[in-house]
Amino acid sequence: MRLSQPFKPWPPYERIRADDGGGENGAEIMREIIIYGIVGISSLILLAYTVHMFVGGLVSKEVEQAIMAVVVLIGALAMGLMAWDVVKRRRAAGEQRD
């Protein structure tokens, strides 16, 4: 392969680009929301368990639960900001296509 040849993506990515008509159907969007929701909830549970592993036994139960609540709240806020950014970028990309 010469360096001057253009890069050809793996076929499934090419198909996705070719099929991109600008609109997704409701089933695809719902499936994406369900998957992201499951991943988000499991990530928050894992985040709380990580705090428990670090500070469990070193501080009282009340302090541990307060720290876990704060860390999970910060994690949920960060995930919400990332989701908001994705929605904002998709809307901007949809407006550019129209």
Secondary structure by P-SEA (a helix, b strand, c coil): ccccccccccaaaaaaaaaccccccaaaaaaaaaaaaaaaaaaaaaaaaaaaaaccccccaaaaaaaaaaaaaaaaaaaaaaaaaaaaaaaaaaaaac
